[in-house]
């Protein structure tokens, strides 16, 4: 007999038509009681558990200053000096929006309704029928 099997509890099973009333499922369900699981827990010293090895110390951030983007406003009568990447960003962003608007405006119509209307007109012309309504007055 294995020395740790005394830690496992038998599971009682009630079956209405069966012959088994108490079944010991030690070999199937290896479920130790919670008291023995608590005894197996490893105690980690508090000073090691409090350390943060992967983050390289406490988080560092800029304190809020109340200024937009943390940038001090220029003195009265002076213009703000742009950084060198700002003009490139403006041209790229708004240029791509303008190009997308032009491409969407000239996008071909690929809807099923347009195709069906064109196909119906071609078939009616082939049969010699008129596809436009003309009043008979």
Steps between C-alpha positions, in 0.01 A plus 500: 500500500628846412573723800293799379174315430374556856461868402233427238134490593265233365214630285155371597272427211127438525359304208129418490522172307863410547669270744775744593415729786844612602781512246857596578632690202856541635656357189287713262473840668820598677345786696676565829311692766564871518678472835779294344521740204552790737783312665676461164495872417838664480547806716669781307690755708329839496806693381535277192129503423496882509776542243419572139773334296359542148383860516829659607358692790193714555323654199644828381284766339489873457293674761197682357581867441159623381646602163380360168743221399730623778610790281531852637314764298722752316537852628245753370583613145711189419400203285539142606800329342398176326706189530644357178267198485175699529482624138570150369222364720251765381579437132482123542181498707292752309646401163400137554149615604467705181626211288253261669213744432592522130534123468167440672329757276624328182455145630325277243143399579505124561160456663270218392217745426708690243606176331140369491368826349767499230436131425123555480545793258726292275252209493202729429689670214591159358128407495404835346311630803520849643646531846399862553142590582331716239139606560260411217311820448 
